[in-house]
Amino acid sequence: MAKIKKGDLVQVIAGATQARGGDRGKQGKVLRVITEENRVVVEGINFVTKHVKVGQTQRGSKTGGLETVEAPIHISNVALVDPDTKKPTRVGHRVESVSKDGVTKNVRVRYAKKSGKDL
């Protein structure tokens, strides 16, 4: 079961600090999870400059040039943020009983473990 999913709020826990031009300590929402490569794309994190070839749209306006886009970051370099304390935390799973239409079913549910010190 995936520990980090699309839409989760995560914090970067590895890399260069913000004082040195890095992203460590920044928080953002997960835009995309790439499970084959164990990477995630986080909103506002790991910007890279992309060169786009100049083209033309149907209306005649020019496209292309330099764009800044979010690049994937390894999943081990981010931690889920606890919604209560707003600090990075570890993720656990527990089994809960869910009843729907009179049928009881056991479902594994993610939960944020208690966050102590910053990771």
C-alpha positions as CSV (number, residue, x, y, z in Angstrom):
1,M,0.0,0.0,0.0
2,A,1.4,3.4,-1.0
3,K,2.4,5.7,1.9
4,I,2.2,8.9,-0.1
5,K,-0.7,9.6,-2.5
6,K,-1.8,12.3,-4.9
7,G,-3.2,15.3,-3.0
8,D,-1.2,14.7,0.2
9,L,0.6,17.5,1.9
10,V,4.3,16.6,2.2
11,Q,7.6,18.3,3.4
12,V,11.0,17.9,1.8
13,I,13.4,16.4,4.4
14,A,16.6,16.0,2.3
15,G,18.7,18.1,0.1
16,A,20.1,21.6,0.3
17,T,18.6,24.0,2.8
18,Q,16.6,27.0,1.7
19,A,19.5,29.3,2.7
20,R,21.7,27.5,0.1
21,G,19.0,27.7,-2.6
22,G,17.5,24.3,-2.0
23,D,14.0,23.1,-1.1
24,R,14.6,21.3,2.3
25,G,11.9,22.3,4.8
26,K,9.4,23.4,2.1
27,Q,5.9,22.0,2.1
28,G,3.7,21.3,-0.9
29,K,0.9,19.2,-2.3
30,V,1.6,16.0,-4.3
31,L,0.6,16.6,-7.9
32,R,1.6,13.2,-9.3
33,V,3.0,9.9,-8.0
34,I,5.3,7.9,-10.4
35,T,5.3,4.4,-8.7
36,E,7.6,2.7,-11.3
37,E,10.4,5.1,-10.4
38,N,9.5,5.8,-6.7
39,R,9.2,9.5,-7.4
40,V,6.6,12.2,-6.7
41,V,6.0,15.6,-8.3
42,V,5.3,18.2,-5.6
43,E,3.7,21.6,-6.2
44,G,6.3,24.4,-5.8
45,I,9.2,22.1,-5.2
46,N,12.2,21.2,-7.4
47,F,11.7,23.7,-10.3
48,V,13.8,23.1,-13.4
49,T,14.0,25.2,-16.6
50,K,12.7,23.4,-19.7
51,H,13.4,24.5,-23.2
52,V,10.3,24.3,-25.4
53,K,10.6,24.4,-29.2
54,V,8.9,27.4,-30.8
55,G,5.6,26.5,-32.4
56,Q,2.4,28.2,-33.6
57,T,-1.1,27.6,-32.3
58,Q,-4.2,27.7,-34.5
59,R,-4.8,31.4,-33.8
60,G,-1.3,32.3,-34.9
61,S,0.3,33.1,-31.5
62,K,3.8,31.9,-30.8
63,T,4.5,29.2,-28.2
64,G,7.7,27.9,-26.8
65,G,10.8,29.4,-25.1
66,L,11.9,28.8,-21.5
67,E,9.4,27.3,-19.1
68,T,9.9,26.4,-15.4
69,V,8.2,23.2,-14.3
70,E,8.3,21.0,-11.3
71,A,10.5,17.9,-11.7
72,P,10.0,14.6,-9.9
73,I,11.8,14.1,-6.5
74,H,12.5,10.7,-4.9
75,I,9.8,9.5,-2.5
76,S,12.4,8.9,0.3
77,N,13.2,12.7,0.3
78,V,9.7,13.7,1.4
79,A,7.6,13.0,4.5
80,L,3.9,13.2,5.0
81,V,2.8,16.2,7.1
82,D,0.7,15.5,10.2
83,P,-2.6,17.5,9.7
84,D,-2.7,18.3,13.5
85,T,0.8,19.6,14.2
86,K,1.8,20.6,10.6
87,K,5.1,18.7,11.1
88,P,6.6,15.8,9.1
89,T,5.6,12.4,10.4
90,R,5.7,8.8,9.6
91,V,2.8,6.8,8.1
92,G,1.2,3.8,9.5
93,H,-1.6,1.4,8.5
94,R,-4.4,0.0,10.6
95,V,-7.4,-2.2,9.9
96,E,-10.8,-0.7,10.4
97,S,-14.3,-2.2,10.0
98,V,-16.5,-0.4,7.5
99,S,-20.1,-1.3,7.1
100,K,-21.9,-0.5,3.9
101,D,-25.4,-1.7,3.0
102,G,-25.4,-4.0,6.0
103,V,-22.1,-5.7,4.9
104,T,-19.1,-5.3,7.3
105,K,-15.7,-5.2,5.6
106,N,-12.2,-4.8,7.0
107,V,-10.2,-2.1,5.2
108,R,-6.6,-1.0,5.6
109,V,-6.5,2.8,6.4
110,R,-3.5,5.2,6.4
111,Y,-2.9,7.3,9.4
112,A,-0.2,9.8,10.5
113,K,1.8,8.5,13.5
114,K,2.5,10.9,16.3
115,S,5.1,13.4,15.2
116,G,7.7,14.2,17.8
117,K,10.8,16.2,16.7
118,D,11.3,17.3,13.1
119,L,12.6,14.4,10.9
